[in-house]
Structure formats: C-alpha cells, structure tokens
Amino acid sequence: MVDSSARLLRLLSLLQRRSAWSGAELADRLEVEPRTLRRDVERLRYLGYQVAGTPGAGGGYRLGGGTEVPPLLFEDDEAMAVAVVLGASAVAAVPGIERGVLAALAKLDRLLPPRLRAQLAALRSATVSLVSPTETVSAECLIQLAQACDGHLRATFSYRAHDGQRTERRVEPHRLVTTDRRWYLVAFDLERDDWRTFRVDRISSLQTPGHTFVPRPLSDPARMVAEGISTAHYAHRAVVMVKAELDEVATRIPPSVGVLERAGDHTRVDLGVDDFEWLASYLIGLGLDFELIEPVEMRAQMAALGERLQGAHEP
C-alpha cells in the first residue's frame, strides 16, 4: 500500500501535468477507490491548492490558480528544462527579472538530486555562449552569490581589477546588480572597511564558509554601481545639464554611460570622460539641448567647437 503522503504528492504531480482529469482516471492512476481520491483532493485544498471539481458521471478535477504560488512538483526532464532556461536568463541579464531568476535558480539548485545536478553541470560546461569570453559569468557563481546575499553569508574570493592586478577579498555580500550583459556584486569589503562594487566575471575562487553577518544599511546599491561604471577610471568627471525630462533622457543615456538626476524640468548627467572629442560628439548625438557645466576648460572647447561648426555651415 502506497503511503498516503507519497500518494498525495503523486496526485499533485498528475494535476499539474494536465489541465483536467476525470475522477476515474485519477483513481485508476493512483490505484485507489473514488472515496480515497475525494479525501486526497480535500487534503490538497486544505494545503492551499485550488482544486476545482465537477460532479456527476462525466465530472473530474483540475488544478486552478490561487492567490499565492504553491509548491510545484517537477519530473526530471521538467526540472532540467527549468534550470537550463533560468541559467541562460541569468547569464544573459534579461532586464527586469534578474532578482527573480536568481532566487528561483538558487532554490532549484538546492533541491536538485545529485544525479540531476551532475547532468546540469555537464550541460553547462559543454555550452558555448556568443557573449564575449571576458564577460562570461558562470551560473554557479551567480547562484552562490545570490544565496550569500539572501542568507547574509560572508564570502571570500580572488578579484582581478581593471588593470589586471589580483587581490584577495573578504566581503559581506549585499546585492547583485545587472546592466546590459554584465553582473556586479555590491558588498562591504571587510579589509577596506568600506562599500565596494565587483564585476562578477572577474571573481574567481569564490567561497562562502558559512559565517553569517548582520546586514549593513545601504540606500541605493544600483546607483552605487552606476556611479562606479560611468565615472570611475576616467581622466575627467563631466557634469552636463540636459534640457529635457528625466524619463526622456533615460531612454537615450544608459546607466553604463552616465548617472542621471532630476533637476526641475531638466536632467543633470554625471559621467566620466577621457576624450573631449568623444564627449562632444556623444552629447550632440543625443539630439537634445544641453549645457556642459564641468569641467570648466571643456566649456571653452565646446564653445569653440560650436563657433567652428557654425562658421563651416553658414549659408
């Protein structure tokens, strides 16, 4: 005789597999009497599953949607398919779903039996991405960092800086932030006693020994990443006032280029720049009126460029 708990899981799996079942079909699959089937259906309803039933000789059961997502049961091939798709979505940094993808992938990874985890690891290792190799992020690394952020677990890793120098880091992971096809970790660096951002594709030898910590407050990790990637490592920091609403400017200047801030009806843009010619061409290419505020020496160059362009195009 099959244990009642195991039979309940089997019933749930069957209901999730098809949109509708007749009572006779379910009873036959479970090898139980109709009365036992009805009791099992009531137990599922008690557990929060919305099981709709139609009475009569031609009646049956179907699993409906409730106000919350109940636990799902997957067959082996279904679990593998979900894990593969989630892993691909995480690495591709699909806009708007990053945190949900990582949370789901972390949960699924913990629940996979060893044989499926081994198959998934083999599949990932044999998969080639069209993303530039220097920006490839392993799904395993993202999962481990997501679990560290969620569980407040300290992490250690080797980090390669933009100049190629490697350092060993001991951090308190706070958030994962993505932009385009790159992932960044925002964490409190224990050795430097300050907040830092790390490109995940430059992290290696990641370890989470299991030491927990009390999270430190940080108001806007996304802005911290935006400031780091748009202004750090540049010779100059430019401030531009674009004469357009923030929402419009945000469609033209991505976070990887500049940090935007509303300034009345205008938008202030902070960005890093090495070359004045690039800055001038980029701002002109926006198709919006603007004023370069800083640096002052570039204001004079911008004015000279405007006079030169005007002189060359006078009728």
C-alpha positions in Angstrom: 0.0 0.0 0.0 1.4 3.4 -1.0 2.0 5.8 1.9 -0.8 8.5 1.9 1.8 11.4 1.8 3.5 9.8 -1.2 0.1 9.3 -2.9 -0.8 12.9 -2.2 2.4 14.1 -4.0 1.6 11.8 -6.9 -1.9 13.2 -7.1 -0.4 16.8 -7.1 2.0 15.8 -9.9 -0.7 14.4 -12.0 -2.9 17.5 -11.6 0.0 19.7 -12.6 0.7 17.7 -15.7 -2.7 18.1 -17.4 -5.4 20.8 -17.4 -8.2 18.3 -16.4 -8.7 14.7 -15.3 -11.7 12.6 -14.8 -12.2 11.2 -11.3 -12.0 7.7 -12.8 -8.7 8.4 -14.5 -7.1 9.7 -11.3 -8.4 6.9 -9.2 -7.0 4.4 -11.7 -3.6 6.0 -11.8 -3.4 6.1 -8.1 -4.9 2.7 -7.6 -7.4 3.9 -5.0 -11.1 3.9 -4.6 -13.1 7.1 -5.6 -13.8 7.8 -1.9 -10.0 7.8 -1.1 -9.4 10.1 -4.1 -12.0 12.6 -2.8 -10.3 12.6 0.6 -6.9 13.3 -1.0 -8.4 16.1 -3.0 -9.7 17.7 0.2 -6.3 17.4 1.8 -4.8 19.3 -1.2 -7.4 22.0 -0.8 -6.6 22.2 2.9 -2.9 22.8 2.0 -3.8 25.7 -0.2 -4.1 24.2 -3.7 -7.2 25.4 -5.7 -8.5 22.0 -6.9 -11.8 22.6 -8.8 -14.2 19.6 -9.1 -17.1 18.9 -11.4 -19.7 16.5 -10.0 -21.5 13.8 -12.0 -20.6 10.8 -14.1 -18.6 12.9 -16.6 -17.1 15.1 -13.9 -13.5 15.5 -12.9 -10.8 17.7 -11.3 -8.5 20.4 -12.4 -5.8 22.5 -10.6 -6.6 26.2 -10.7 -4.6 29.3 -9.7 -4.8 30.7 -6.2 -3.7 33.9 -4.6 -0.2 32.5 -3.9 2.1 30.2 -5.8 2.0 26.8 -4.1 4.9 24.3 -4.2 5.4 22.8 -7.6 6.4 19.2 -8.5 8.7 18.6 -11.5 9.5 15.5 -13.4 13.3 15.0 -14.1 13.1 16.4 -17.6 11.0 19.4 -16.5 13.4 20.3 -13.6 16.3 20.2 -16.1 14.5 22.4 -18.6 13.6 25.0 -16.0 17.2 25.0 -14.6 18.7 25.4 -18.1 16.4 28.3 -19.1 16.9 30.1 -15.7 20.6 29.7 -16.0 20.6 31.1 -19.6 18.4 34.0 -18.5 20.6 34.8 -15.5 23.8 34.9 -17.6 22.1 37.0 -20.3 20.9 39.5 -17.8 17.3 39.7 -19.0 16.1 43.2 -18.0 13.6 43.3 -15.2 13.8 39.7 -14.0 17.3 39.4 -12.6 16.5 39.0 -8.9 13.6 36.7 -9.5 15.7 34.5 -11.9 18.5 34.2 -9.4 16.2 33.4 -6.5 14.4 30.7 -8.4 17.7 29.3 -9.7 19.2 29.2 -6.2 16.1 27.4 -4.8 16.0 24.9 -7.7 19.8 24.2 -7.4 19.4 23.3 -3.8 16.6 20.9 -4.5 18.0 19.0 -7.4 19.1 15.5 -6.6 22.9 14.7 -7.2 22.3 12.9 -10.4 20.4 15.8 -12.0 22.9 18.4 -10.6 25.7 16.4 -12.3 23.9 16.3 -15.6 23.2 20.1 -15.4 26.9 20.8 -14.6 27.9 18.7 -17.6 25.5 20.6 -19.8 26.7 24.0 -18.6 30.3 23.1 -19.2 29.6 21.9 -22.7 27.6 25.0 -23.7 29.3 27.9 -25.6 27.9 31.4 -25.4 28.2 34.2 -28.0 28.9 36.6 -25.2 32.5 37.8 -25.2 34.5 35.4 -23.1 35.9 38.2 -20.9 32.3 38.9 -19.8 31.0 35.3 -19.3 29.6 34.7 -15.8 29.0 31.2 -14.6 25.5 30.4 -13.3 27.1 28.6 -10.4 28.9 31.7 -9.3 25.7 33.8 -9.6 23.8 31.2 -7.6 26.4 31.1 -4.8 26.5 34.9 -4.6 22.7 35.2 -4.6 22.5 32.7 -1.8 25.1 34.7 0.1 23.2 37.9 -0.3 19.9 36.3 0.7 21.4 34.3 3.6 23.7 37.1 4.9 26.8 34.8 4.4 30.3 36.2 4.3 32.3 35.4 1.1 35.9 35.3 0.1 37.2 35.4 -3.5 40.1 36.4 -5.7 39.4 39.5 -7.7 41.0 40.8 -10.9 40.9 44.6 -11.2 40.7 46.5 -14.4 44.5 46.8 -14.6 44.9 43.1 -14.2 46.1 43.1 -10.6 44.7 40.3 -8.4 43.7 40.7 -4.8 42.1 38.5 -2.2 38.8 39.9 -0.8 36.7 39.1 2.2 33.2 40.7 2.0 29.7 40.9 3.2 27.6 40.5 0.0 24.6 42.9 -0.2 23.1 42.9 -3.7 23.7 41.7 -7.2 23.1 44.4 -9.9 23.0 43.9 -13.6 23.3 46.3 -16.6 23.3 45.1 -20.2 25.2 41.8 -20.1 27.3 42.4 -17.0 26.7 41.5 -13.4 28.0 43.4 -10.4 28.3 42.5 -6.7 27.7 45.3 -4.2 29.4 44.2 -0.9 31.0 45.6 2.2 34.8 45.0 2.0 35.9 44.0 5.5 39.6 44.7 4.9 39.0 48.1 3.4 36.1 48.9 5.8 34.0 50.4 3.0 31.5 49.5 0.3 32.8 48.2 -3.0 31.4 47.0 -6.3 32.9 44.0 -8.1 32.3 42.7 -11.6 31.2 39.1 -11.2 33.0 37.9 -14.3 36.3 39.0 -12.6 35.6 37.0 -9.4 37.2 33.6 -9.0 37.9 31.0 -6.2 34.6 32.1 -4.6 34.0 30.5 -1.1 31.2 31.0 1.4 32.5 29.4 4.6 29.1 29.7 6.4 29.8 32.7 8.6 26.8 35.0 8.9 26.6 38.7 9.4 24.1 41.4 10.3 23.4 43.4 7.1 24.6 47.0 7.0 22.2 49.6 5.6 22.8 50.8 2.0 20.2 53.1 0.4 20.7 52.6 -3.3 23.1 49.8 -4.5 22.0 50.3 -8.1 23.1 53.9 -8.1 26.4 52.9 -6.5 27.1 50.6 -9.4 26.0 53.2 -12.0 28.4 55.8 -10.5 31.2 53.3 -10.4 30.9 52.2 -14.1 30.1 55.6 -15.5 32.7 57.8 -13.8 35.5 55.7 -12.3 38.8 55.2 -14.1 38.4 58.2 -16.3 40.6 61.3 -16.5 37.8 63.8 -16.1 34.4 63.9 -14.5 31.9 65.8 -16.6 28.6 67.4 -15.4 26.0 68.1 -18.1 22.6 69.7 -17.8 20.3 68.2 -20.5 17.2 70.4 -21.1 14.7 67.5 -21.1 12.7 65.5 -18.6 14.5 62.6 -16.8 12.3 59.9 -18.4 13.2 61.1 -21.9 16.9 61.4 -21.2 16.9 57.9 -19.6 15.9 56.4 -22.9 19.0 57.8 -24.5 21.7 57.6 -21.9 22.1 54.1 -20.3 23.4 53.7 -16.7 26.7 52.4 -18.0 27.4 55.9 -19.6 26.1 58.4 -17.0 24.3 58.8 -13.7 21.0 60.8 -14.1 19.4 63.1 -11.6 16.2 65.2 -11.9 16.8 68.9 -11.8 13.4 70.6 -12.2 12.4 70.3 -15.8 15.9 69.4 -16.8 18.2 66.4 -16.1 21.7 66.5 -14.6 24.1 63.9 -16.0 27.4 62.9 -14.3 29.8 60.9 -16.5 33.4 60.1 -16.8 35.4 61.1 -19.9 38.9 60.8 -21.2 38.5 62.4 -24.6 36.7 65.8 -25.2 36.0 65.0 -28.9 34.1 61.8 -27.8 32.1 63.8 -25.2 31.2 66.5 -27.7 30.1 64.0 -30.4 28.1 62.0 -27.9 26.2 65.0 -26.5 25.5 66.3 -29.9 24.2 62.9 -31.0 21.6 62.9 -28.2 19.5 65.3 -30.3 18.6 67.3 -27.1 19.6 70.8 -26.0 22.3 70.7 -23.3 24.8 72.8 -21.4 28.2 71.4 -20.2 28.7 72.6 -16.6 32.0 70.9 -15.7 34.9 70.8 -16.3 35.3 74.5 -17.0 38.1 74.0 -19.5 35.9 71.8 -21.6 33.2 74.6 -21.7 35.6 76.8 -23.6 36.4 73.9 -26.0 32.7 73.3 -26.5 32.1 77.0 -27.3 35.0 77.0 -29.8 33.6 73.8 -31.4 30.2 75.5 -31.8 31.7 78.5 -33.4 33.7 76.4 -35.8 30.6 74.3 -36.8 28.6 77.5 -37.3 31.2 79.1 -39.4 31.6 76.0 -41.6 27.8 75.8 -42.2 26.9 79.4 -42.8 24.8 79.9 -45.9 
